[in-house]
């Protein structure tokens, strides 16, 4: 009588399931290739990771560039670092519009993709390109003609203006490549093709990393351009990436394919995008423009304080940008699942992404708090600047546990097309709370730049709590896109 159960030596039995490590490796490779998995079907964690892995790696490269860029610039002195910091507080306005447009494009493309409407996704992408190009031209004219005046407006002294005039003119004048890079990657992510977005950003920042020291210091046949060389390197790298994005859209992509006829202006589609993007732009403007207010407070304490603030925020971005990758994955999951009629899966994906982001950011925050002096020391700045940077890095990193939830949930609202809720949250948390608190702590209570860093941590903690409470109410599930 034979046993009904296969023995250990039964060659006809099924092979054991692959180990967790092997499954993880396979998922990682598939995510990099942009193959397998669906936001609307299958295991939830695997679906999130298929989107999040390339998005996180995309942002890791952006983080590496942000740190390496300021590493080279810091060799030119505190005035050069201050010029970069003040310019970035202004270029944030460009990022604001680019990210606002991206919110509208991501929400629309992800919803159309979830519905299976590939033509609608292509039309939304093309009209976003037209809008983004127009915005880029307007900002470019202002940057080229008014760059030095803008630096003076931000509190720069004569030495900083002299060093940074070329930098701000190049970066602002060619900002259209920044806008299009943001916007087209948002379209790819909305279509669920995060791997392509990762590759083009790696290309952009890879070129940037190579060209930075060559153009800053004039190595070999390259001209010595000082801090202006950093702006030229950024423009070349991101401009090349935009060219690859457009070629991919027109010739390669199998999830989001655009033809030249899609570029004919469609006022109805533009109006819908503007409706979504205007709220999104206002939302991002409120959040990012608060950094202008913060750096204005810091600039009152001298160029060393601004340089320390710039170094600290660059290191913070090293962690926050990959975390934004996870947040963007949550936005795509929400948009596609609402389009496919799966609101419960959309909600569950957000809380799962929050926990994953919490594990990542919390771990990095602990490392930054403990090793802040060593990390800042890598930049070779003077003792005064280093003191400000270490203080700021430790205080801001202590709030990473809160940032993980706040950024993920607010992006989830945007993925659902509910841009107004995070807009009101940003208004309250950053303008009505963070900036006044920074001013009071820095001047009234005599904390100096430390007051700004404390205000940042407190504001993001407030955002995390308020956004999570509002998300639980579920009204975002009813939004039409």
Secondary structure, DSSP 8 states (H G I E B T S, - for coil): ---SS--TT-TTS------HHHHHHHHHHHHHHT-S-BTTBS-HHHHHHHHHHHHHHHHHHHHHHHHHHHHHHGGG-HHHHHHHHHHHHHHHHHHHHHHHHHHHHHHHHHHHHHHT-HHHHHHHHHHHHHHHHHHHHHHHHHHHHHHHHHHHHTT--HHHHHHHHHHHHHHHHTTHHHHHHHHHHHHHHHTT-HHHHHHHHHHHHHHHHHHHHHHHHT-TTS---THHHHHHHHHHHHHHHHHHHHHIIIII-SSS---GGGGS--HHHHHHHHHHHHHHHHHHHHHHHHHHHHHHHHHTT-HHHHHHHHHHHHHHHHHHHHHHHHHHHHHHHHHHHHHTT-HHHHHHHHHHHHHHHHHHHHHHHHHHHHHHHHHHHTT---HHHHHHHHHHHHHHHTTHHHHHHHHHHHHHHHHTT-HHHHHHHHIIIIIIIIIHHHHIIIIIS--THHHHHHHHHHHHHHHHHHHHHHHHH-GGGG---
